[in-house]
Amino acid sequence: MATAVATGKLLEVNNLSVDYLAGSGTVHAVTDVSFTLERGKVLGLAGESGSGKSTLAYAISRLLRPPALITGGEVIYHPPVLEKSNGTGRGHRQLKNEIWDTGAPIDILQCSAEQLRAFRWNTMSVVFQSAMNALNPVMNIGAQITDVLRAHRPEIGPDARQQRALELLKLVGIAPDRIKSYPHELSGGMRQRAVIAIALALSPEIIIMDEPTTALDVVVQREILTEILHLREEFGFSVIFITHDLSLLLELADNIAIMYAGRIVEYASQYDLYSRPCHPYSYGLLNSFPTLHGPRRTMTGIPGSPPDLRAIPSGCSFHPRCPLAFAPCNQVLPTLSPVPAQTSGRSVACHLYDSRFRAEPPTTAEIATHYEALAMTEGESEA
């Protein structure tokens, strides 16, 4: 276990862009995305399906394959200043390249294949969306954990690898006697726990979780989220948590980035986003699921569908669906900028907060009124 915990920036993503090349046209899946992941924090990525969340995660970890192409940007990893040690060794001190020994920031997008192999799983690991597809169906879960240790820690003997596998299963709440079980013999929740155990095998500093609770019932979802928070507190790793369910991030994340059509349209702390969503899209997402407590309120939702990424609308890509859209929205592309008179670190890409186009930013009540009016109009047209 770590003897000291470093603080500050861990990962910086600057102006990252990813395209998919196809005969029918280029798909701009991620465009000029920037954010910072702090040590020991959980960053949530939320948005509708097709907004670019998973593509962004795979670009950060360099797991994309053709026809995907990273067309610009950088992903900067900041090695910790403090020495750490544990039973398996911290990955950044095990990497066999002098770049990591200097403690200088590293652009992951510029790493060689050998450097990248050393970086993955040692420093950054991924929990994939579908546990059944991520696990090898012809290997038991114990063998899949020890396989990671054998590949990246060849100095560890078979007995030590087996002991480490048992420790990891216990950490994620799987009984040790299931170490010989195959994926098809486990429930959905246990398979997801097994994937998390594999991701933790080398004590990485960053874990990317791509919708790890998808297709699980709400009780198992709660168990998995509780387990993630417990492990984060115990080991101090940072998490990029991807989901289309914003209600999960409100309980789990420290900061949340809202993605739409391949761009981040709002970035805020969990509390700020919940108490006062700024972007109309963020408001629509928050009001697309019911609350269990408090007064009854009208469910408004978001009209229309996400745009075709081969032909993104001009100006703000959300303007065809936005109930507050006005003249500049279909002409000028908004940039992610600090919100006036808001908490430090909060930013939004919306002309409603640009003093060039509007003197005063909208209140949450104003956004709500426009959504409710739109819902009533749609209801009357359906009737």
N, C-alpha and C positions, 0 to 999 in steps of 0.2 A: 504494500500500500504506500501511497505517496507520503513522504515525510514532510513535505511543504507544498503549498498550493500557490502557483504563480497566478497573477491576475493580469488584466489588460487584454489587448487584441490578440486573438488566436488566428482568425482567418479573415482576409479582406477580399471581397469580390468587387472588381472595378470594371464597369462598362462591358460586361460579358454578353456576347451575342452568339446565337447558335441558329443555323439554318438547316433545313432538310432539303436536299436537292432532288427534284423529281421532274419527270417529263412534262407533267401538267402545270409546273410552275414551282418556284422556290417558296418553301414554307418558312416564314420568319418566326420560329418557335420561341426564341428568347432574344430580346433586344435591349441592349444597354442597361443591363441589370447591375446594380451596385448595392452592397450592404456589408456590414461588419459583424462577425460573430465573436462575442467576448468569451473568455475562459470561464467555464463552469456554468454557462447560461444556456437556455433553450430558446432557439429562434424558430418561430413558426412560419411556414409558408402556406397560405390559404388562397383558394380561388376555385372557380368551376373547373370541371374536367376540360382539358385542352388549353388551359391557360399557360402552360409551360413549366409547371412545378417540377415534374419528374425529369424533364429534359435539363433543367437547370441543375438538379442534383447530380445527374450522371455526367454533366459537363464539368462540374467541380471535381468529381472523383476520376475524371478521364475515362469513363466507362462507355462513352458513346462510340458507336460504330457507323460506318457509311450506310446510308447516304447522309447521316448527320455530319455537320462540319462546324467547328468553332471558328467564327469569322472575325472575332476581335475580343479584346479585354484581357484581364489577368486575374489569377487566383493566387493571392499571396498568403503563404503560411508563415506565421511568426513562431519560431521555436522558443520554448520557455527558457528563461534565464536560470531558474533554480534547478539544481540536480534532484532527480527523483530515482527511486529504485524500488523494485518489488520482486516477487518470485520469478517472474518471467522476464523482467527488464523492460524499461520503457522503450518504445520503438524509436524515438528520435535519438537515443544514445546508442542504438544498435545499428543504425544505418551505415553501411560501408561506403561512405563517400564524404570527402572533406567538406562539402558544402554544408552539411548539417552540423559539423563540428565547430564551425565558426559562429554559430548562433545568429547568423544574418538571415533576414527574410528570404523566402524562396518562392518563385513563381512556379506553381505546380504545372502550368501549361507549357513550361519550357523544360521540364524534366525529361531525361532520357528514359528508355524502357527499363533499365536497371534501377535507376533512381525511383521511378514510379512504382516498381514492384516492391521496393523497400518501404515506400511511403504508405501504400495501401495495407490495410489491416494492422500494421504497426502503429500508425498515427491516425489514419482515417479508415473507418469501416462503414459498411452499408447494410441496413436491414431492408430487404427488398419487399415489394408490395404483396406478393403472393408467396406465403411460406411454402406451400406445396410445390410451387414451381422452383423456388430458390433451393430447396433441399434435394439432394440426390436420392432418388427413390430406391436405389439398390445398395445403399450404404446405411447402416444404423447411425443414429445421431452421435453416439460416442466416437465412431470412426470419423465422422465429418468434423468433429471438434479437434480430434488429435491430428487430423490431416493438416489443419491450419498450423498447428504447433510444429509438426514435422517439417513443413515447407519453410517456415520463417524462423524457427528456433531449433535447428538441427543438433545443437549441443545438448538439448534436453533428451534424456533417455526415455524408453517406452513406459517404464513405471511412473515416472514423473508426469509424462503426458496424460496417462490414464488418471492419475490423481487430480491433475488440473481439470480434466473433463468432468470428473465427479464434483469438484468444487463449483464449477461454472453451472452445472445443472442444479445444484442446490441453491446457488445464488438466484436463479430465475424461477425457482419454485417447482422444479421437476424432481421427483423422487429418484434417488440414485439407481434403483433397480430398473429404471427405464432406459439405462444407457445403451442397452442392446436393442432397443425398439427401433423399428423402421418408421419413416414418416407416415405411412398409411395406417400404422397402428396407434397413432396419436390423434387427439382431438385438435380442432383448429387452433384453440388457445395454446395448447402444449406445443404445437408445431411453431407457432409464433415465438414462444418462449425459447425454443431450441435455436431459432435463427438469431435471437438476441444473444444467447449464450455464445454462439459462434462469433458474433460481432465483438463480444467482450474478451475473446480468448487472449488477445495480446495487449490488453489494457490500453486501447487507443485513446487519444485525446479528443477526437471528433467522431461522432456517430451520426450518419445520415439515416433517418427513418422515413421511408417512402410509404405512407399510408399503412402503417403496421397493424392497424385495427380494422381494416376494411374486411367486410363479410363476416365479422365476429358479432355475436349478440351483445347487447348493452352491458350485461353483467360481466362477460369476459373482457370487453373493452375496458371497463372500470378496473379490473384486476391487472390488465397489462399496463395501463397508464400509471396505476399505483406502483407497480414494479419498476417502471422506468424512472419515476421520480425518486424512489428509494435508492436505486442503483446510482443515479446521478449524484445524490447526496453523499453516498458512500465513497464513490470513486472520483468524483469531481470532473467527469468528462463533459464536453459540450455537445449539444444536440441540434441538428437541423431537422425539424419535424414537419413533414409534408402531409397535408390533408385537405379534402374539400369540405370538411366539417369544422366550421369555425368555432362551434361550441366546445370542441375538444381543446383547442388552443387557448381558449379563455381560462381553462383550468391548468394547463400544462406550461405554456410558454411565458418567458419573460418579455420578449418583444415579438411582434407579429408583422410580417410583410404580406400585403394583399397583392396578388398578381391578377392581371387581366390582359389577355391578348399578348402574352409574352413580356409584359412590362410590370414593374412594381408601381402601383398607383397610390399606395399609402403604406407608411411605415410608422409604427407607434408602439408604445408599451401596451401590455395586455390591459392594464387598467384604463389607459387613455382611450384605447380603441373601443372598449366596452362602454365606457361612460359617455364618450362623445365621438362617434365615428365622423370623420370629416368628408371623405369621398362618398358621393351618392352610391357607388357600387358597394363600398364597405357597409353602408347602412342597409342596403338591400340584402346582403349576405346575413347580417345580424338579425334581420327581421324575417328570415326564411325558415326559422325553426322556433317552436313554441318554448316559452319559459314555464318552469314547474311552479314557480312562486310569484307573488306580486299580482297586480291587477290584470284583468283580462284585456288583451289588446288585439287589434286587427292584424292579421297576417297579410303582408303586402306582397312579398316576393319581388322578383326582378322580371320585367317583361322581356319577351323576345329570346334570342339565343346568342351565344358567343359568335364573334365574326369568323369568317373563313380567313385563316392566317396566310393564305396565298394572295388575298386581296383585302388587306386591312383598311378600314375606312380612313379617310383623310382627317387631319386634326386629331381630336381625342377619339380613340377607338371605341369608347363607351357611349359616345353621344347619340347613336341611333336608339339606344335603350334607356337613356337618362331622362328622367322627368324634369330635371332642372337645366337641361341644355339650352344654351343661347348662342348668339351669332358667332363668337370666336371659336366655339367648340368644334365646329365642322371645318375650320380653316387652319387653326394654329395648334401644333402639337404641344401639349403641356409637359413641363419638366418637373421632376421630383424635387420640390423645394421646401424649406422650413415653413411651417404654418405660423402665420403672424400671431403673436401673443399667446403661443401655446408652449407646452413643456419642451425643454431642450431635447433634441434628438427626434422630434416628431416631424414628419414631412409628408406632403401629399402632392400628387400630380393632377391638379384640377384648376381650371380658370376661375372658379368661384372664389378662390383664395388669392388671386392675382390682382393687385391693386391697379394694374393697367386697365383691367376690364370691369372690375367691380370694386366699389368703394369700401363696402363692408362684407366680410365673409358671412355665409349663411349660418343660422343656428340649426341645431339638431331638430328643433320643432319645425322649422321651415322645410327641411328636407323631408321630414315625416309627412307634413301637409301635402307636399307635391306627390309623394308616393301614394298616399291615401286617395287623392283626387284621381290619380291614374288608375288605381284599382277600381274605383267607382265607375269610371268611364268604361273600362274593360268589361265590368259586370253588366252595365247597361247595354253595351253592344252585343254581348252574348245573349242577353234576354231578348 
